[in-house]
Amino acid sequence: MDSPTPAGARISIIGAGPGGLTCARILQRHGIAVTVYDRDPQPNSRNQGGSLDLHPEDGQLALREAGLLAEFFALARLEGQEMRRMDPAGHVLAHHRPDEGETGTPEIDRGQLRDLLLRSLAAGTVQWGRALTSVSGPADGPRTLTFTDGTAVEADLVIGADGAFSRVRSAVSPATPRYTGVSFLEARFDAMERAHPELSRLVGKGSAHIADGERGLFAQRNSGGHMRVYLMRRVPADWIAANGLRPEDTGGIRAHLLREYAAWSPRLLRMITDNDGAYVDRPLFALPVPHTWEHSPGVTLLGDAAHLMPPLGVGVNLAMLDACELALALACSPTIGHAVRRYEQSMLPRSAETARALDGGAEHLLSVPGPDEIAGFDPARA
């Protein structure tokens, strides 16, 4: 089959996260029709997670191409760029205070970013409650998308923006994510100024990172007076069940954590004991490095579906840059196949280089910073 022109193609994006929605928005700005399918039943059917920092060279660049940069800065928290590095005794080792008007890594809640992108799309672009089962069909297309509700659609281009455990990925690659050996446990705090004033002062307006070599803690302010704390530990992926606990056993998990963090300052332990609601287990997975695949003109990947890495501040930025480059390639290429090849020739080497740099980075989250790291403390790199 001859590869169709982007303007006449049936383009399907799987996943309505920041990457998939950014790609859809830029395509629509260039007059290219697209449909986004997402497994969530409704846009706000689940909490979208914590805060993201978008960088000028990737996340912000993509929003500029999407025509949404001004709206982003109207929502972003410049004060969220404050960052503290502390030791387990609660002493501040390094403290970055953003300059007036600094815009290198402004913070925005993931849900706010998603809503901003959703509002920018033509009505009906996203089809909710459409969980993908499989991608089938010949390599040169068209491809058939089959959903769990029994429906199927044909597409000339399938863009997998469906995250770590992508269903689209298997159409181009046999790779599967592997557990890194480090797990996050998320704790939520609400009404910080009223209910948790001491923790509010301890963390400040941005974030705080503490580690002792075996375990760590990352506290991050969100909008609306909320905060999320991520307890970072080197444990088996099934550590909760292995210790005779259940995910809903908040008291049992808390007692277990207090034993692990017993040597830490009582002030810091309040970020383990005073959370509002249950903990959320988030084991960290990563794709093999490098992750590449043979070009297929009718299927490609972006974001975590293409290059899942440890959460070190680059994931959403790379996803949005991928989305931007793919959409622009489609906007200025004669065929779908030409655009996909052009995009992958740029994205795959870039993501491989970044993945190599971050390989094993989950372990770095637990390491004690050396004097040189403290002296050159840079929140953009941290």
Residue pairs with C-beta under 8 A, 6 or more apart in sequence:
1 138
1 140
1 141
1 142
2 335
3 140
3 141
3 156
3 297
3 335
3 336
3 337
3 338
4 156
4 335
4 336
5 334
5 335
5 336
6 32
6 330
6 331
6 333
6 335
6 336
6 339
7 31
7 32
9 32
9 156
9 157
9 336
10 35
10 142
10 153
10 154
10 155
10 156
10 157
11 27
11 32
11 33
11 34
11 35
11 155
11 156
11 157
11 159
11 330
11 336
12 34
12 35
12 36
12 37
12 145
12 153
12 155
12 157
12 158
12 159
13 20
13 23
13 24
13 34
13 35
13 36
13 37
13 159
13 161
14 20
14 36
14 37
14 38
14 132
14 145
14 158
14 159
14 160
14 161
14 162
14 166
14 167
14 168
15 36
15 37
15 38
15 160
15 161
15 162
15 163
15 166
15 303
15 305
16 36
16 37
16 38
16 40
16 43
16 114
16 118
16 126
16 128
17 114
17 161
17 163
17 303
17 319
18 52
18 110
18 113
18 114
18 117
18 303
18 316
18 319
18 320
18 323
19 161
19 302
19 303
19 304
19 316
19 319
19 320
19 322
19 323
20 36
20 38
20 159
20 161
20 162
20 302
20 303
20 323
21 36
21 114
21 117
21 118
21 121
21 126
22 62
22 63
22 66
22 117
22 319
22 320
22 323
22 324
22 327
23 34
23 159
23 161
23 302
23 322
23 323
23 324
23 326
23 327
24 34
24 36
24 121
24 125
24 126
25 66
25 67
25 68
25 117
25 120
25 121
26 62
26 65
26 66
26 323
26 324
26 327
26 328
26 331
27 33
27 34
27 327
27 330
27 331
28 34
28 121
28 122
28 125
29 65
29 66
29 67
30 327
30 328
30 330
30 331
32 327
32 330
32 331
34 125
35 125
35 127
36 121
36 125
36 126
36 127
37 126
37 127
37 130
37 132
37 145
37 147
38 126
38 127
38 128
38 129
38 130
39 129
39 130
39 131
39 132
40 46
40 128
40 129
41 128
41 129
42 128
42 129
43 114
43 115
43 118
43 126
43 128
44 111
47 111
48 109
48 110
48 111
48 114
49 110
49 111
50 109
50 110
50 186
50 220
50 222
50 228
51 77
51 80
51 107
51 108
51 109
51 110
51 220
51 221
51 222
51 223
51 228
52 59
52 107
52 108
52 109
52 110
52 113
52 316
53 80
53 81
53 105
53 106
53 107
53 313
54 60
54 63
54 72
54 76
54 105
54 106
54 108
54 113
54 316
54 317
54 320
55 104
55 105
55 317
55 380
56 103
56 104
57 321
58 317
58 318
58 320
58 321
59 316
59 317
59 320
59 321
60 69
60 72
60 103
61 321
61 324
62 320
62 321
62 323
62 324
63 69
63 72
63 320
65 324
65 327
65 328
66 117
66 120
66 324
67 120
68 116
68 117
68 120
71 116
72 108
72 113
72 116
73 103
73 106
75 108
75 112
75 113
75 116
76 106
76 107
76 108
77 106
77 107
77 108
77 205
77 221
77 223
78 98
78 101
78 102
78 103
78 106
79 98
79 205
79 206
80 106
80 107
80 205
80 206
80 207
80 221
81 96
81 98
81 102
81 104
81 105
81 106
81 107
81 206
81 379
82 95
82 96
82 97
82 98
82 204
82 205
82 206
82 207
83 95
83 96
83 206
83 207
83 208
83 209
83 377
83 379
83 382
84 92
84 94
84 95
84 96
84 203
84 204
84 206
84 207
84 208
84 209
85 92
85 93
85 94
85 95
85 208
85 209
85 210
85 369
85 374
85 377
85 382
86 92
86 93
86 208
86 209
86 210
86 268
87 93
87 210
87 212
87 368
88 210
88 212
88 263
88 264
88 265
88 268
89 264
89 265
90 202
90 265
90 267
90 268
93 369
93 374
94 369
94 374
94 377
96 377
96 378
96 379
98 206
104 380
105 313
105 379
105 380
107 206
107 221
108 223
109 222
109 223
110 316
112 223
113 316
118 126
129 149
130 147
130 149
130 151
131 147
131 148
131 149
132 145
132 146
132 147
132 148
132 162
132 167
132 168
133 146
133 147
133 148
133 167
134 145
134 146
134 167
134 170
135 143
135 144
135 145
135 146
135 158
135 167
135 168
135 170
135 171
135 299
136 143
136 144
136 146
137 143
137 144
137 154
137 298
139 296
139 297
139 298
140 297
140 298
141 155
141 156
141 157
141 297
141 298
141 336
142 154
142 155
142 156
142 298
143 154
143 155
143 156
143 158
143 171
143 298
143 299
144 152
144 153
144 154
144 155
145 152
145 153
145 154
145 155
145 158
146 152
155 298
156 298
156 336
157 297
157 298
157 299
157 300
157 330
157 336
157 340
158 168
158 171
158 298
158 299
158 300
159 168
159 299
159 300
159 301
159 302
159 326
160 166
160 167
160 168
160 169
160 171
160 299
160 300
160 301
160 302
160 305
160 306
161 301
161 302
161 303
161 305
161 319
161 323
162 168
162 305
163 303
163 304
163 305
164 177
164 285
164 304
164 305
164 308
165 177
166 301
166 304
166 305
168 299
168 301
168 305
169 175
169 301
169 305
169 306
171 296
171 299
172 293
172 294
172 296
172 299
172 300
172 301
173 291
173 292
173 293
173 301
175 287
175 288
175 291
176 287
177 285
177 286
177 287
177 308
178 285
178 286
178 287
178 288
179 237
179 283
179 284
179 285
180 283
180 284
180 285
180 286
180 310
180 362
180 363
181 234
181 362
181 363
182 232
182 233
182 234
182 235
182 283
182 284
182 310
182 362
182 363
182 365
182 366
183 232
183 233
183 235
183 237
183 239
183 281
183 282
183 283
183 284
184 230
184 231
184 232
184 281
184 282
184 283
184 284
184 311
185 230
185 231
185 233
185 253
185 257
185 279
185 280
185 281
185 282
186 228
186 229
186 230
186 231
186 279
186 280
186 281
186 282
187 228
187 229
187 230
187 231
187 271
187 272
187 275
187 279
188 226
188 227
188 228
188 229
188 275
188 276
188 277
188 280
189 195
189 196
189 199
189 226
189 227
189 228
189 229
189 271
189 274
189 275
189 276
190 225
190 226
190 276
191 225
192 199
192 200
192 221
192 225
192 226
192 227
193 200
193 225
194 225
195 276
196 227
196 270
196 274
198 267
198 270
199 219
199 227
199 270
199 271
199 274
200 227
202 208
202 267
202 268
203 219
203 221
203 227
204 221
205 221
206 220
206 221
206 379
207 218
207 219
207 220
207 221
208 217
208 218
208 219
209 216
209 217
209 218
209 219
209 365
209 382
210 216
210 217
210 218
210 264
210 268
211 217
211 232
211 365
211 366
211 367
211 368
211 369
212 263
212 264
212 366
212 368
213 366
213 367
213 368
214 233
214 234
214 366
215 231
215 232
215 233
215 234
215 260
215 261
215 366
216 231
216 232
216 233
216 365
216 366
217 229
217 230
217 231
217 232
217 261
217 268
217 271
218 229
218 230
218 232
218 365
219 227
219 228
219 229
219 230
219 271
220 227
220 228
220 229
220 230
221 227
222 228
229 271
229 272
229 275
230 282
231 257
231 261
231 272
232 365
232 366
233 239
233 260
233 366
234 363
234 366
236 242
237 283
240 246
240 247
240 253
240 281
243 256
245 252
245 253
245 256
246 252
247 253
247 278
247 279
247 281
248 278
250 277
250 278
250 279
253 279
254 272
254 273
254 279
257 272
258 269
258 272
258 273
261 268
261 269
261 272
284 310
284 311
284 362
285 308
286 308
286 309
286 310
286 355
286 359
286 362
287 307
287 308
287 309
287 355
289 352
289 355
289 356
289 359
290 348
290 351
290 352
290 355
290 356
291 306
291 307
291 308
291 351
291 352
291 355
292 348
292 352
293 301
295 340
295 341
295 344
296 340
297 335
297 336
297 337
297 340
297 341
298 336
298 337
298 340
300 306
300 326
300 340
300 343
300 344
302 319
302 322
302 323
302 326
302 347
303 315
303 316
303 318
303 319
303 322
303 323
304 315
304 319
306 322
306 347
306 348
306 351
307 318
307 351
307 352
307 354
307 355
309 315
309 354
309 355
309 358
309 361
310 358
310 360
310 361
310 362
310 365
312 358
312 361
312 364
312 365
313 382
314 354
314 358
318 350
318 351
318 354
322 343
322 347
322 351
325 343
325 346
325 347
326 339
326 340
326 343
326 347
329 339
329 340
329 342
329 343
330 336
330 339
333 339
333 342
